[in-house]
Structure formats: structure tokens, C-alpha cells
Amino acid sequence: MTNRAQRAQSQRLSSTTAGYGEARQWWRPFKQLNDVTVIHIDLSPNGPNEREAQAWLDSDERRRARQMRHRDAQRRYMLCRAALRSVLCDALDSTNDRLSIVAGDHGKPSAVVKGCPAPISFNVSHSGRHGLIALADYGRIGVDVEERTIPRRDIDALACRVLGSAEQAELAAAAEQRKLDLFLDLWTLKEAVSKAYGAGLSWGVSNFEIPQSMRAGAQCSRLQVPQAPEIIWRIHKLGTDDFAAALAYEEPER
């Protein structure tokens, strides 16, 4: 894609997302970071929203929803998928019946319009009653969200699996009220990077550490990881009082 085409698509992304809060009840713009748009999805129980969401799904997606044993998981899936479909249709100037969402390696989704891969990058995450969609017009991108509800007894076990030695030491020294927030910041940032690369947590996220500036409170930074040293990632904290969240996207070549 040329620079001119990239700029044009970025402008379309920004303009089409501007009205989402009015167009649909359960999602709306959340953040605009450079050329990346982040949308928040409200996954609270809501009969009319769920019925509308189901109408957006294709036959395979409806079958997948029916196979889910837990009603909460089914609701979150339908509301997230419908919001994603509408957002992609607007960004790609496509109708819903022409759009397919396919899963690649490690389950990372991509968009296909009439059988052709679409020139857009996106990622989706949800936790509890909150979902996020991140979109960009080029490059790899990942997003992660976690409600702030993890019990203290689970943090130490998870930390040993996903944090590096310096991160574990800082977590152990953190004051009680800070411990959960610090852990969730680190976890979501690492998950966002691994999702952007397309490898999932099997990538070995304990092998790299989040920059110390972000561990001390900075909201964004650049990151390189040993698994893919040729890539420079831009990483951002996106959290609120209700949830921790993070965004990672590939820094474009100069």
C-alpha cells in the first residue's frame, strides 16, 4: 500500500469510527493513537443488543455461538463479533455479506472481502463486561483487556510464568494496593505484543521485559524482543478504573 493510500485509509478509519457511539448502543470510540483506532465494546447483558448482534453473524459464527455451553461466553462472543463486523464493513466500505473473518496461525483473525485479503490490521480482546477492538491500516497489531478481578492468590503463580526476573522482583516489592495493578499492566502489555506478532502466550513472554519507564508509570514506550529483534513495537497502556488494557503495534519503517 502506498503512503497516500495509507493516509486515505487512516482518514476513513477515523471518520467512520467517529459516529459509532450514535450508530450502535454497545460500542463506541475509546482511543485514537497515531494511526490506530481503539473501540470499546459494552458486553453487559442486553436482550435487544444481543438479538441485533446475532443478525450480523454468518452461519458458521451462529453455529459456534450455539455450541458455547456458557451463556456469558455466548453473549460476549456475539456482541464482540457483531461490533467487529460492523466496524470492518465501515472501514473497508463493504457490505456484511461480502465480509469473512478467518483465523490464521494461533487463531489470529484477518478480514477477507469477496475472497481477497483486506488491507487492514485488527485485533480483538474481551474480559468480563469489556471488549476492545484495535484497527490500523498497516502493520501487525495486538490488544488485550483484563477486568481488575484476579484474586491475590493467583498473581504469584501467574507471575512466575509470564514475568521476567526484574519484573518479579518489582512485583514482590510493590505495596499491596499496587500489586494487582502492576501485574495486570505487565500481563496485558506482554499479551498485546504476543498477539500482535501472532504467536500467543506460547511465545515465551517471560523472555522479555516491559521497559522500566512503563513499570514506573509511563503510558507508552518502544520495545524490541529477542524472539523478533528486527521489529520495533510501540506499546501503550489503555487501562481504566474498571480494567487493565494494552495496545501493541508495529512501528512503520522510516
C-alpha positions, 0 to 999 in steps of 0.5 A, spaced: 500 500 500 502 506 498 503 512 503 497 516 500 493 510 500 495 509 507 493 516 509 486 515 505 485 509 509 487 512 516 482 518 514 476 513 513 478 509 519 477 515 523 471 518 520 467 512 520 469 510 527 467 517 529 459 516 529 459 509 532 457 511 539 450 514 535 450 508 530 450 502 535 448 502 543 454 497 545 460 500 542 463 506 541 470 510 540 475 509 546 482 511 543 485 514 537 493 513 537 497 515 531 494 511 526 490 506 530 483 506 532 481 503 539 473 501 540 470 499 546 465 494 546 459 494 552 458 486 553 453 487 559 447 483 558 442 486 553 436 482 550 435 487 544 443 488 543 444 481 543 438 479 538 441 485 533 448 482 534 446 475 532 443 478 525 450 480 523 453 473 524 454 468 518 452 461 519 458 458 521 459 464 527 451 462 529 453 455 529 459 456 534 455 461 538 450 455 539 455 450 541 458 455 547 455 451 553 456 458 557 451 463 556 456 469 558 461 466 553 455 466 548 453 473 549 460 476 549 462 472 543 456 475 539 456 482 541 464 482 540 463 479 533 457 483 531 461 490 533 467 487 529 463 486 523 460 492 523 466 496 524 470 492 518 464 493 513 465 501 515 472 501 514 473 497 508 466 500 505 463 493 504 457 490 505 456 484 511 455 479 506 461 480 502 465 480 509 469 473 512 473 473 518 478 467 518 483 465 523 490 464 521 496 461 525 494 461 533 487 463 531 489 470 529 483 473 525 484 477 518 478 480 514 477 477 507 472 481 502 469 477 496 475 472 497 481 477 497 485 479 503 483 486 506 488 491 507 487 492 514 490 490 521 485 488 527 485 485 533 480 483 538 480 482 546 474 481 551 474 480 559 468 480 563 463 486 561 469 489 556 471 488 549 476 492 545 477 492 538 484 495 535 484 497 527 490 500 523 491 500 516 498 497 516 502 493 520 501 487 525 497 489 531 495 486 538 490 488 544 488 485 550 483 487 556 483 484 563 477 486 568 481 488 575 478 481 578 484 476 579 484 474 586 491 475 590 492 468 590 493 467 583 498 473 581 504 469 584 503 463 580 501 467 574 507 471 575 512 466 575 510 464 568 509 470 564 514 475 568 521 476 567 526 476 573 526 484 574 519 484 573 518 479 579 522 482 583 518 489 582 512 485 583 514 482 590 516 489 592 510 493 590 505 495 596 499 491 596 494 496 593 499 496 587 500 489 586 494 487 582 495 493 578 502 492 576 501 485 574 495 486 570 499 492 566 505 487 565 500 481 563 496 485 558 502 489 555 506 482 554 499 479 551 498 485 546 505 484 543 504 476 543 498 477 539 500 482 535 506 478 532 501 472 532 504 467 536 500 467 543 502 466 550 506 460 547 511 465 545 515 465 551 513 472 554 517 471 560 523 472 555 522 479 555 521 485 559 516 491 559 521 497 559 522 500 566 519 507 564 512 503 563 513 499 570 514 506 573 508 509 570 509 511 563 503 510 558 507 508 552 514 506 550 518 502 544 520 495 545 524 490 541 524 482 543 529 477 542 524 472 539 523 478 533 529 483 534 528 486 527 521 489 529 520 495 533 513 495 537 510 501 540 506 499 546 501 503 550 497 502 556 489 503 555 487 501 562 481 504 566 478 504 573 474 498 571 480 494 567 487 493 565 488 494 557 494 494 552 495 496 545 501 493 541 503 495 534 508 495 529 512 501 528 512 503 520 519 503 517 522 510 516 
